Amino acid sequence: MNCDDVKDLLRDQRKGSLDAPTRVAVAAHLAGCADCRQAGAVEAALDEALETRLPRHRLAPELEQRLRAQLGVAVPPESAPARPSPAHGAAWRAFATPFASALAAAALVVLVLRLGAPRPLDGAWSLVDEAVSDHLRVVSTTHPPEIASGGVHQVKPWFTGRVDFAPRLAFAGDDDFPLVGGSLGYVLHHKAAVLHFRRRLHAITLLIFPAEGLPWPERDVVRLADRPVVEQEARGFTVLLWRDADLGYALVSDVNRADLEALVPKITPAR
C-alpha cells in the first residue's frame, strides 16, 4: 500500500469504516511514514475546525424562507416566522447577501482544498473507485480466498445463494492467468462475485455484478474482443470495465495494461 492509497483512505479510517485488513494495512503504513501521518493530522485538524470552531449563526427568517423556497423545503406552519418590516428586511438583505456569498466562497475553497480536482460526472469515478477499493481489499488481506480454486467449475457454484445472479464465466484460468479463488464483494451496494487471478507476481481482481441502474462511464472507451471497454487509471491501477448483457465486469491490477487487455477475450469472448 503506497502513500496515495493511504491518503485516499484517511477519512474512512477516522470514521471507522474500513474493514479490518485495510485498517491494519493503513496503520502499518502510517507507523513508518511521517508524510502520511502529517497529512492525517492536517485532515483531522480541518475536520475539527469545520465541526467545532466555525461560528454558527441563526439564519434570519427572511433568508431561511428564501433558501427553503429555492430548495423546495416547506416551512412548518407552527414555526413560520413573522414577516419582518420592510425597513428591517432591507437592512438585513444589505448584510445577508454579501455574507452568504462570502460563506459560499469559503465553503468552495474548503471543498477544493479537501477534494482536489473535480471528479468526473459520467459515472466513471464511482465505478472505477469501487473496483480499485475492492481490489485493495483482496490484495491487502492476509487470509486465503473464501473459496480456493480447484477450477472454475468449483468456484462458480460457490456463489449460488451468495449473490442474487448467476455469474457468467467460462474461463478456468491457464498458465498465463491462473485462477486463485473467489470471494464476495460489493460494487455500489450491489453484491459482486470476485474472482482472483494472477499474472506472474501481480494480483488481478475480476468483479462480476449486475449492471442495471449503475452509472456507467462514457469516456476512455476502446474496443477489445469486439466490445466497448472503458480503460482508466486510478491510484496506480489499471481498470477495465465492460458489459455483457445484464452483467458488468471490472478487471483491476497493477500488471502491464497489455497483459490485462489480453484477459478480456478469455473472460467474455466476442459473440
C-alpha positions as CSV (number, residue, x, y, z in Angstrom):
1,M,0.0,0.0,0.0
2,N,1.6,3.3,-1.1
3,C,1.1,6.9,0.1
4,D,-1.6,7.7,-2.5
5,D,-3.6,4.7,-1.4
6,V,-3.3,5.6,2.3
7,K,-4.2,9.3,1.8
8,D,-7.3,8.2,0.0
9,L,-8.3,6.1,3.0
10,L,-7.5,8.5,5.8
11,R,-11.0,9.9,6.2
12,D,-12.6,6.4,6.2
13,Q,-10.0,5.4,8.8
14,R,-11.1,8.3,11.1
15,K,-14.8,7.4,10.6
16,G,-14.0,3.7,11.5
17,S,-15.5,2.5,8.2
18,L,-12.5,0.5,6.9
19,D,-12.6,-3.3,7.0
20,A,-10.1,-5.0,9.4
21,P,-7.4,-5.9,6.8
22,T,-7.4,-2.5,5.3
23,R,-7.3,-0.8,8.7
24,V,-4.3,-2.9,9.7
25,A,-2.5,-2.1,6.4
26,V,-3.2,1.7,6.8
27,A,-1.9,1.6,10.4
28,A,1.2,-0.2,9.4
29,H,1.9,2.3,6.6
30,L,1.3,5.3,9.0
31,A,3.7,3.8,11.5
32,G,6.6,4.1,9.1
33,C,5.6,7.2,7.0
34,A,5.9,10.7,8.5
35,D,4.4,12.4,5.5
36,C,1.2,10.4,5.7
37,R,1.0,11.0,9.4
38,Q,1.3,14.7,8.8
39,A,-1.4,14.5,6.1
40,G,-3.7,12.7,8.5
41,A,-3.1,15.3,11.2
42,V,-3.9,18.1,8.8
43,E,-7.1,16.4,7.7
44,A,-8.1,15.8,11.3
45,A,-7.5,19.4,12.2
46,L,-9.6,20.6,9.3
47,D,-12.4,18.3,10.3
48,E,-12.3,19.5,13.9
49,A,-12.3,23.2,12.7
50,L,-15.2,22.7,10.4
51,E,-17.2,20.9,13.1
52,T,-16.4,22.9,16.3
53,R,-14.6,26.2,15.6
54,L,-16.6,27.9,12.8
55,P,-19.1,30.4,14.2
56,R,-22.7,29.2,14.0
57,H,-25.3,32.0,13.4
58,R,-29.0,31.5,13.2
59,L,-30.3,32.5,9.8
60,A,-32.5,35.5,9.5
61,P,-36.2,34.4,9.0
62,E,-36.3,36.0,5.5
63,L,-33.1,34.3,4.4
64,E,-34.3,31.0,5.8
65,Q,-37.6,31.3,3.9
66,R,-35.8,32.2,0.7
67,L,-33.4,29.2,1.0
68,R,-36.2,26.8,1.8
69,A,-38.1,28.1,-1.2
70,Q,-35.1,27.5,-3.5
71,L,-34.6,24.0,-2.1
72,G,-38.3,23.1,-2.2
73,V,-38.4,22.6,1.6
74,A,-41.7,23.7,3.2
75,V,-41.7,25.7,6.4
76,P,-43.9,24.1,9.1
77,P,-46.9,26.3,9.8
78,E,-46.2,26.4,13.5
79,S,-42.6,27.5,13.0
80,A,-43.2,30.0,10.2
81,P,-41.7,33.3,11.3
82,A,-43.5,36.6,11.2
83,R,-42.6,38.7,8.2
84,P,-40.1,41.4,9.1
85,S,-40.8,45.1,8.5
86,P,-39.7,46.5,5.1
87,A,-37.0,48.6,6.7
88,H,-35.6,45.7,8.7
89,G,-35.8,43.4,5.7
90,A,-33.9,45.9,3.5
91,A,-31.2,46.3,6.1
92,W,-30.9,42.6,6.6
93,R,-30.6,42.0,2.8
94,A,-27.8,44.5,2.6
95,F,-25.9,42.5,5.1
96,A,-27.0,38.9,4.3
97,T,-26.3,38.9,0.6
98,P,-22.6,39.6,0.7
99,F,-22.3,37.5,3.9
100,A,-23.9,34.5,2.1
101,S,-21.7,35.0,-0.9
102,A,-18.6,35.1,1.3
103,L,-19.7,32.0,3.1
104,A,-20.4,30.1,-0.1
105,A,-16.9,31.1,-1.4
106,A,-15.3,30.0,1.8
107,A,-17.1,26.6,1.6
108,L,-15.9,26.2,-2.0
109,V,-12.3,26.9,-1.0
110,V,-12.5,24.3,1.7
111,L,-14.0,21.7,-0.7
112,V,-11.4,22.4,-3.4
113,L,-8.6,22.1,-0.8
114,R,-10.0,18.8,0.5
115,L,-11.2,17.1,-2.6
116,G,-8.7,18.4,-5.2
117,A,-9.7,18.4,-8.9
118,P,-13.4,17.8,-9.7
119,R,-14.3,14.2,-10.2
120,P,-15.9,13.0,-13.5
121,L,-19.7,13.3,-13.6
122,D,-20.3,10.5,-16.1
123,G,-20.2,7.6,-13.6
124,A,-16.5,6.8,-14.2
125,W,-15.2,7.8,-10.8
126,S,-17.8,5.9,-8.8
127,L,-17.4,2.5,-10.6
128,V,-13.6,2.8,-11.1
129,D,-13.0,3.8,-7.5
130,E,-15.3,1.0,-6.2
131,A,-13.4,-1.6,-8.3
132,V,-10.0,-0.3,-7.0
133,S,-11.2,-0.4,-3.4
134,D,-12.3,-4.0,-3.7
135,H,-9.0,-4.9,-5.4
136,L,-7.1,-3.3,-2.4
137,R,-9.3,-5.3,0.0
138,V,-8.3,-8.5,-1.9
139,V,-4.6,-7.8,-2.1
140,S,-4.2,-6.4,1.5
141,T,-5.8,-9.4,3.3
142,T,-3.7,-12.0,4.9
143,H,-6.4,-14.6,4.6
144,P,-6.8,-17.0,1.6
145,P,-9.7,-16.6,-0.8
146,E,-13.1,-17.6,0.7
147,I,-13.2,-20.4,-1.9
148,A,-9.8,-21.7,-3.1
149,S,-9.7,-22.6,-6.8
150,G,-10.0,-26.1,-8.0
151,G,-11.1,-24.7,-11.4
152,V,-13.9,-22.5,-12.4
153,H,-16.4,-25.4,-12.1
154,Q,-15.6,-25.5,-8.3
155,V,-15.6,-21.7,-7.8
156,K,-18.8,-20.7,-9.7
157,P,-21.2,-23.0,-7.7
158,W,-19.8,-21.5,-4.5
159,F,-21.6,-18.2,-5.4
160,T,-25.0,-19.8,-5.6
161,G,-27.1,-18.3,-2.9
162,R,-24.4,-15.8,-2.0
163,V,-25.1,-13.4,-4.9
164,D,-28.5,-12.7,-6.5
165,F,-27.4,-13.5,-10.0
166,A,-25.6,-16.2,-11.9
167,P,-22.0,-15.1,-12.8
168,R,-21.2,-15.9,-16.4
169,L,-17.6,-17.0,-16.6
170,A,-16.2,-19.8,-18.8
171,F,-12.5,-19.1,-18.2
172,A,-11.0,-21.6,-15.7
173,G,-7.6,-19.9,-15.7
174,D,-4.5,-21.0,-17.6
175,D,-0.7,-20.9,-17.3
176,D,-0.6,-17.2,-18.1
177,F,-3.5,-16.3,-15.8
178,P,-4.1,-18.9,-13.1
179,L,-7.3,-18.7,-11.2
180,V,-6.6,-18.5,-7.5
181,G,-10.1,-18.5,-6.0
182,G,-13.1,-16.3,-5.3
183,S,-14.8,-14.2,-2.7
184,L,-17.8,-11.8,-2.2
185,G,-17.6,-8.1,-2.8
186,Y,-19.8,-5.1,-3.4
187,V,-20.0,-2.6,-6.3
188,L,-22.0,0.5,-5.3
189,H,-24.1,-1.6,-2.9
190,H,-24.6,-4.4,-5.4
191,K,-23.3,-7.8,-4.4
192,A,-20.4,-8.9,-6.7
193,A,-18.7,-12.1,-7.4
194,V,-15.0,-11.5,-7.1
195,L,-12.5,-13.8,-8.9
196,H,-8.8,-13.8,-8.0
197,F,-6.3,-14.3,-10.9
198,R,-2.6,-13.9,-11.0
199,R,-0.1,-12.8,-13.7
200,R,3.4,-13.8,-12.5
201,L,3.7,-11.8,-9.2
202,H,0.8,-9.5,-9.9
203,A,-2.7,-9.9,-8.4
204,I,-5.7,-9.5,-10.8
205,T,-9.2,-9.0,-9.5
206,L,-12.3,-9.6,-11.6
207,L,-15.6,-8.3,-10.3
208,I,-18.9,-9.5,-11.9
209,F,-22.0,-7.6,-10.8
210,P,-25.5,-6.6,-12.1
211,A,-25.1,-3.6,-14.4
212,E,-28.6,-2.3,-14.4
213,G,-29.1,1.0,-12.7
214,L,-25.4,1.8,-12.2
215,P,-23.9,5.0,-13.6
216,W,-21.8,3.7,-16.4
217,P,-18.7,5.6,-17.7
218,E,-19.0,7.1,-21.2
219,R,-15.3,8.2,-21.8
220,D,-12.0,6.4,-22.3
221,V,-13.7,3.7,-24.4
222,V,-11.7,1.3,-26.6
223,R,-12.7,-1.9,-28.4
224,L,-11.5,-5.2,-27.1
225,A,-12.8,-8.6,-28.1
226,D,-15.3,-6.7,-30.4
227,R,-16.9,-4.9,-27.4
228,P,-16.6,-1.4,-25.9
229,V,-14.3,-1.4,-22.9
230,V,-13.6,1.5,-20.6
231,E,-9.9,1.8,-19.7
232,Q,-8.9,4.1,-16.9
233,E,-6.1,4.5,-14.3
234,A,-6.8,5.1,-10.6
235,R,-4.4,5.1,-7.7
236,G,-1.8,3.4,-9.8
237,F,-4.0,0.6,-11.0
238,T,-5.5,-0.1,-14.5
239,V,-9.2,-0.7,-14.5
240,L,-11.1,-2.2,-17.5
241,L,-14.9,-2.0,-17.4
242,W,-17.4,-3.6,-19.8
243,R,-20.9,-5.1,-20.0
244,D,-22.1,-8.4,-21.3
245,A,-25.9,-8.3,-21.5
246,D,-27.2,-7.6,-17.9
247,L,-23.8,-8.1,-16.1
248,G,-20.9,-5.7,-15.6
249,Y,-17.3,-6.8,-15.5
250,A,-14.3,-5.0,-13.9
251,L,-10.7,-6.1,-14.2
252,V,-8.2,-4.4,-11.8
253,S,-4.5,-4.8,-11.5
254,D,-1.1,-3.1,-11.5
255,V,0.0,-5.5,-14.2
256,N,1.1,-4.2,-17.6
257,R,-2.0,-2.9,-19.4
258,A,-1.5,-5.1,-22.5
259,D,-1.5,-8.2,-20.2
260,L,-4.7,-7.1,-18.6
261,E,-6.3,-6.4,-22.0
262,A,-5.3,-9.9,-23.1
263,L,-7.5,-11.3,-20.3
264,V,-10.8,-9.7,-21.6
265,P,-11.5,-12.0,-24.5
266,K,-10.8,-15.0,-22.3
267,I,-13.4,-14.0,-19.8
268,T,-16.2,-12.9,-22.2
269,P,-15.4,-14.0,-25.7
270,A,-17.0,-12.0,-28.5
271,R,-20.3,-13.4,-29.7
